[in-house]
Amino acid sequence: MAYIAAVGALPGTIRVEAGSVAPDEATFGVRVTSVGDLVTGLLSMTGPLHPHSLEVSGDAVSITLQGEDDKAQPQPQKPGGPARQTGPQFELGADAFFNARHFVKVKGEQVPPHHHSYRVEATFVASAQDGDGLVLGFSDARALIERTVVDYQEALLNTVPPFNEVQPTCENIARVIHECISAQLKSGNARLNVVRVWESPTAYASYSDNSS
């Protein structure tokens, strides 16, 4: 079978065996010397060869493929960008901090200016690692956040664009940071998933762009 031959040619593969085969899916068992090399190779496969799911146990990997009926049907994409990966993926997170003051209006009433020690979490996802086995370097991820919030440090956020026009709620801060980091991200491998902004140890708001 072509898929067995393709998997057998990947680094780290010792033996490939066909498991169950049904109209909607097929499974294969793979014995390996290097799980990491094999998984990286599997996730780089495109089209019908891309695995629907993977299960790793010791030196063995179980692969599930979607059935021919599923693979034959093109998946619709929403306008505005590439479809999000639905298969196995890596996630990487980094944090940064800044201190700032802000005030907001709630139901027409302005809350007095007050201070927060903000913690910003950003998570990045990718369906495969780069040649060094990375999704995105931790220092690179942290630097993206720090470059975005440098103008907020010790500032009254209401005076810093765009918060001189947009109310600096925790929700809006998360959205603006997400948009700024996404615009700076140059990695072709990873994409920004969620930005979470904590304004206290027990309160946060998060933003993710799931438009595509």
N, C-alpha and C positions, 0 to 999 in steps of 0.2 A: 504494500500500500504506500502511496506517495507520501502520506503524512509520517508514517513510521520511518521512511528513508530520510525525510527532512529533519525529523527530531534526532535520528541516529547520527546525523552529521554535525550536530551542535556540540560545542565544547562541553566536556564533563559527562557525556552520555556513555554508559556502559552497555545497557540493553533496553530495548523498547518492546513492550508487549501490548497487544490490543486487548481491551477489557470488554465491557458491554457496549453493544451497538444497537441503537434504537432509531426510529424515524426522526426523532427530535434532537438526539444528542448521541455522542460517542465518547467513550473514555479510554485512556491509555495509561499504562503504568510504565515509569521510567526509573531505572536504577542508575545512579550517578556517582561520580567521584567528587564533583563540585556542584552543590545545589545553586550557589550564586551565579556561576557561569551559565548553567542551564536555564535558570529563570530569566536572566538577562537576554539570552538568545530567544527563548520562547516569546517574551514580550515584544521583541523586535519584529516578530512575524506579522505580516499584514494580511488583510482580506480574510478568506475562510480559514487560513492557517492560524490566525490569532486566537489564543485560547479563551474560552468563555470563563473558565475558572481553573485555579490551581490549588492543590493541597500538598503540603510538604510534610513528610514524616521521616526524620533521620536522613538516610541517604536515598530516599525514594520520593518521587514526585508523581502525583496523579493529575492528569490533564483531562479536562472536559471540553469538547467542542460542541458548538451548536449544530443542530441537524441541517441537512441540505435545504429543507423547506425554509428554515429561518434564514440561512445564509443567502438564499436566492432572492429574498425580498430586500430591496434597498431600504435603509432606514432614513426616514425624513429628517432633514435638518432645518432648524429655525434660522431665519436670517440673522446676520450680525456676527458670525464667527463659526469656527469649527465645532462639531458636536463634542460634548464632554465624554471622556473615557468612561465606559461602564464596566470594564474588566478589572483585573487586579491592578492595584496602583500603590505607589509609595507616598508617604506623607512626611513632610519635614516642617518643624516649627521653630520659630525664633521670637524672642521678646526684646523690647527696649522700653525705656522709661523717660518720662519728662514731667516736670512740675509746672503748673500753670493755674491761672485764675480765669473764671468766666462768670457770666450771669445769663439767665434765660428768662423768658416771659412764659408764664403758665396761666392760661385762661385770662390773658390780658394784664396780669399782675407780674411785675418784674421782681424776680428773686434777687436779693442783694448779692453783689460780687463775692465769690468765695473761692477757696483754693482746693486743688486736688493734686495728688501724686498719681499721675496716670501710668498705667502699665498697658503696653500695646503688644498683643500677640498676633503674629501672622503665620498662617500655615500654607505651605506650598505642596502641590501634588504633581506626580508624573507617573506615566505608565512604564517608564524604563529608566535605568541609570545611565550616566554618561560613561565614557571610556575609563574613568577613574573609580567607577562604582558609586558615584554621587548623584543625588537629585539636584542639589544646589548647596554650595558650601555654606556652613553655618555663619561664618564671618561675612560672606556676601549677603546672606539673608538679613542678618542683623544690620548691616550697613544700609540696606535699602530702607529699613524702618527709620534708622537714625537720621538719614539724609532728609526723609520726609518730615520728621517732627522737629528738626533743629530750630526752626523759626518759632516754634511754640514754647520752647524752654523759657520758663520764668516770665511769660508774656500774659497779658490780658487777652484771651483768645478772641474776644469781640472786636479787637482792633487789628487782627491778623487776617488777611484774605485767605479763603473766601468767607470767613466767619464775621467779617464786617457787614456782610449782606445775608449770610445764612446763619441761623441761630446755632450756636455751638453746643447743641445737645450731644450727649454721648453717642447717640445713633448717627448724627450727622458727622461727628468726628470720625467714627469708624468708616463711614461711606467715603469721606474725602481721602482718608489715608489709603483705603483700598484702591481708589482711582489713581492716586499718585504713585503708589508702588507698582501697580499694573502698567502704568505708562513708562516706568523706568526699567522694568524687568526685561532683560535682553536674552535670557536663557531660552533656547528653542526647545528645551526638554521639559522644563517645569512651568506651571502656571500658578498664579496666586489663587487660593481657594477662599479662605475666611480671614477677615481681620476682626479681632475682638479687642475692645477697649474697656479696661477696668478703671472706673473712677474711684473705687474703694475696694478693699479686699472681698467685699460681698456683693458688689453691683457692677454689672458690665452690660454693654450692648455690642452686637456683632453685625457684620455685613458680609454677604457673599453675592457675587454676580452669577446668577443661574439663568441668565437670559438666553444662553445658547447651549 
